[in-house]
Amino acid sequence: MINTDVVVIGAGPCGLFQVFELGLLGLKAEVVDSIRQPGGQCTELYPDKPIYDIPGIPVCTGEELTQSLLKQIEPFHCGMHLGEEVTVVRANDADTFHVETDAGKQFTAKAVVIAGGVGSFQPRQLRVPDIETYEGKSVHYRVSKPAIFSGRNLVILGGGDSALDWVVALAGIAKKITLVHRRDEYRAAPATVEKMRALARAGNVSVIENAKATAIHGDNGQLTSLTIQPKEGDAIDLPADAVLVFFGLAPKLGPIAEWGLDINRKTINVDTEKFETNVPGIHAVGDINFYPGKKKLILCGFHEAALAAFAIKQRIEPDKKVHVQYTTTSPIMHQRLGIPD
């Protein structure tokens, strides 16, 4: 069990800046995100796309903004739990919340901030008949325990960073790996593509390109083989014990919809004083929230994070007045930021 002041759900720009604003007020945060790297949409969808509307920064890429925010929050030593999805948020009592991830990690927090952007990025499913029977048993959309693939005949579907990263990582663990990709060009980092090619040349990995899985076979959720259909030629019956599917991510509310929040289509209604939801102590900032006049801009999310932090500080210390202090002159701010006297 991890005890903290605040759990921030989402490691995009607004979630990272939320950590900064909480840290300035002396509050400890733990960040959880279902994506395997911080940055949210900025790194997942447009890492190289220029951004022109961050105050004081004429232009930066999504990746550069993420790295700057990570540098900014270094003094606060927040916990970063990536590749894990928050599945449970519930009140323990009037003062604390229980938060749990799909990896079994548990937190006790005094407040929760949902900074989930357009929602939790959910993996795109393999669309073949009866797939539900196998999901979570022998068909997987993320890797939380690589050791379960030890000695197994593994098929990996996809051609992006996640697919090829796990081809490389699991090559010495699985008994056999076959990579199946719909095209012969890859969206992964060139260095990773070359590592995969080297493994293929050495006979450690088999690669089937310009093909897709069209059927799955097995018994009681245990896979025995896949039908692979190339663009040209006859179908292939490919023996397999397990499949990893990496077809990219699609934004959905996911488990957030089950937490008793006031949902407005695919957003969460909040007030404009605390950016608090209908559940006291649970706040929402950034693209995930809604209020009259809402604009889905990063700079608006930064403003929301600042006000949410002050509200959380007041909630945690209700008998103390929360004073506005300035980082230019405040000794306590300098101390928290690690600035020498």
N, C-alpha and C positions, 0 to 999 in steps of 0.2 A: 504494500500500500504506500503510495506517495502522497504526502501531505503538503499542500501548497496554499497560497492565498487565492490564486485564480488559475483556472484551466482555460486556455485560449484554443478554440477549435478552428483551425485554419492557419496555415503558415504563409499566406499570401501577403502582399504589402500592408494591408490593414491589420492583419493579425500580428505581423512583426512590429509595426508601429505601436500597436496596443501594448506589446511587451515593454517598449520604451517608455510610454506614458505611465504605465503601472510602476516601472522601475524607478522613475523620477520621484514617485510618491512613496517609495520604500516597500513596494509590494512585489512578491515573488510570483513568477508565472511559469507554467508548464504548457508547452505548445504541442498539439497533436494534429497531424494531417495525414490523410489517406495516400497522398502522393509521396514518392520516395525522396523528393528533394524540396527544399523550401522555395517559395516564390509564387505558388498558386498559378493562376492563369498566366502571369508574366513569364514564368519559365516553362510551363506546360504547353501553352498555346502560342506565345509569341516572344520567345527569348531574344530574338534579334530585331524585333520591331521597334522603331524609334518612338519614344514618348516625349511629348513637348510641353505638357501642362503640369509638371511637378514644380512647385514654387522654388525659385532660386536655381533650378537646374535647366538650362536652355534646352538640352536634349540628352536623353540617355536611353539605353535599351532596357527591356524588361529584365534581362539578366544583370545588367549593371545596377539597376535600381534595387534588385534583390540583394546583391552583394553589399551595397551601401547600407541598406537597412540591417543586414546581419552584422556588419561592422559596428553600427550604431548601438546595437543591443548587447554587444560583447560584455560591457561592464556588469550586466545584470545576471549573467550566468544562468539563463533560463534553460529548463530541460526541453529538449527537442525530440519528439517521438514521431518519426516519419514512417510512412508505409503502414500506418495503423489507422483504422476508422473508429471513431467514437460511436458506440452502439447503444450505450445506456447513459442517460443523465436523469437523476432523480434526487429529490430532497431527502437528506438524512434526517434533518430537523429544521427548525426555523433559521438556523445559522449556517448550515453546511450542505454540500451536495456530494453525491456519489457519482463518479464518472468512470466509465469502463470502456475499454477498446476491444476490438475483435481479436486482439492477440492476448487477451486476458489481463492486460495491465489495468490497475485500479488506482483511482485518485480520490482523495478527500479535499474539497476546495470550498472556500468561503464565497466564491462567486464564479460564474461561467460567462465567457464571452464567445459568442458564435461569430466568427469572421470567415464564414465558409464561402465567400464569393457568390458564385451562381449555384452553390450547393455542393454537396459531396460529389467528387468525381468518381462515378461508378464504372467499373470495367464493362466494355461492350461484350456481350455474350456470344458464344459459339452457337449459331442457329442451325441446329440439326434436330431431327425427331428424338424425343425422349431424353434430351440433354439434362433435364431437371433431376433425373434419376441418378446421374453421375456427379453432379456438381457438389463440391465439398468432400467427395469421397475419392474419386480418381480424376476428376476434371477440376482444375484450379485456375483462378484468375489473379492470384498474387501468391508470393512466396513468403511465409512467415517462419517456416522451419525447413531450411534446405536439406537437413539430414533425412527427412522422410523419403527423399528420392534416391537415397543410397542403394546401389545395386539394382535399380529399377530401369526398365526399358521406357524411356521418356520421349514424348513428342512435344515439341514447342512450336506453337503456331503464331506467326507474326513476323514483322520485319522492321520494327522500331527499336528504340534504345532498350526498352525493358526486355524484349524477346532476346536480343543479342547479348545483352548484359548477362542474362541468366544462362544462355548457351555457354558462354565463357566461364561463368562462375560454377556451373554444375558439371562441366566436362570431366572433372576429376572425381565426381561424386556418383553420378548416375552410371549404370552399367553401359547404357547406350543412349545417345541423344540423336534424334532426327529433327531437323528444323524444316518446317514447311511454310513457304511464303507465297503469297498470291502473285508476286511479281519477281523480277530478277534485279530490281534496284531496291536499295534499303534506305530507310529514314534514320538509321542509327548513326552515331559518330563514326567517321571514317576509320579511326584507330580501332574501334570495336569491330567493325566490319572486317578489317584485315585480320584481327585475332581469330574471328570465326572462320575466315577463309583458311588461315594457317592450320586450325584444328581439323578442318575438312581435308586439307591436303595430307595431313598426317594420319588420316583415317580415324580420328577420334570423334568426329561428328559427321553425320550424313545430312545432305542438304537436298531438298526437293523444291525447286522454284517453279513459278508459273502454275501453281496448283492450289487446291483448297480442300478442306475436309467437308464431306457431304453426308457422312453417316457415322454413327458410333455403335460399337458392338460390345456386349459383355453380359454380365449376369449380376443382379442385385446390387447395382451401383459400381461393380468392379469392372473396369475396362479390360477388354482383351485385344481389340483392334479398332482401327479407324479406316474408313473408306476415303481414299485420297483421289480426287479427280483432277488430272492435269488438264491444261487448256487444250492440249492435243494428245490423242491416244487414249488407251483404255484406263479404266479405274484401277487403283492399286489397293490391295488389302494390306495395311501396315500394322503389324503387331505392336501393341503398346500396353504398358501397365498403368501409365499415368499421362495426363496431358496438361500442359500449361498454355493458357490462351492469353495472348497479348495483342488485342485488336484496338488498343487505345481506350480512352476514357470519355465518358459522356456525363455532363453535369446533371445531377438529380438531387432532390432534397434528401433522399435516402432515409436513414434512421431519424433525422431531425424531425420528420413529420410525425413521429411517434412519441414526442416528448411533452405533449400537452400544451404546445405553444399556439398562439393565435396566428394561423397561417393565412396569408393572402396570396392566393395562387401559389407561386413558387417562392414567395418571400415571407418574411416574418414581420408582423406589425410591431412597431416600437413607438415610444414617446420621443419628443425632441429635447427633453431636459436631461435625461439620463441614458437615452437609447436603450431603455429597459423593455423587455418583453412583458407579456401579461403575467409571467411568473417572476416574482421579486427575486433579484439576485442573478437572473439570467439576462444578459444583454446581447445585442446583435449589432454589429457594425459592418460597413461596407455594402457590397452589392446584395447581400442576403437580406437586408432589412428594407422596410417600407414605412414611409410616413408622408403626409401631404407635402408636396414640393420636392420629394426625393429626386436626386440626380445621381446616376451611377458613375461617379468620377472618383479616382483614387484620392484626390485632394479632399473631397467631401468625407470620405471614409477616415482620413487622418483626423479631421475635426471631430467626427463622431467618437473616435477612439479616445481623444483627449477628454471629452466630457464624460464618457463612460468610466474612465479611470477615476476621475474625481468622485463620481457617484459611488463607485465600488469602495474607494477609500472611506467615504462617509458611512457606508453600510458597515464596514468592518470596525470602524472606530466611531460609533454614533455619538459619543459624549465629547468628541473633540471637533473643533472647527477646522475644516480643511482650508488652509491658506494657500493662495496662489503665490508661488515663488518663481524667481526667474533664474534661468541657467547662467545668465551673464554675471550675476552678483551673489547668488545664494551659496553660502558655504556648505550647507547640507546637500544641495544639488551637486556641487563639485565633488563632495565626498562620495556620493552615490555613483557619480560618473567616473570616479577614479582619477580626477584631475588634481595634480599636486598643488599644495598651498603656495 
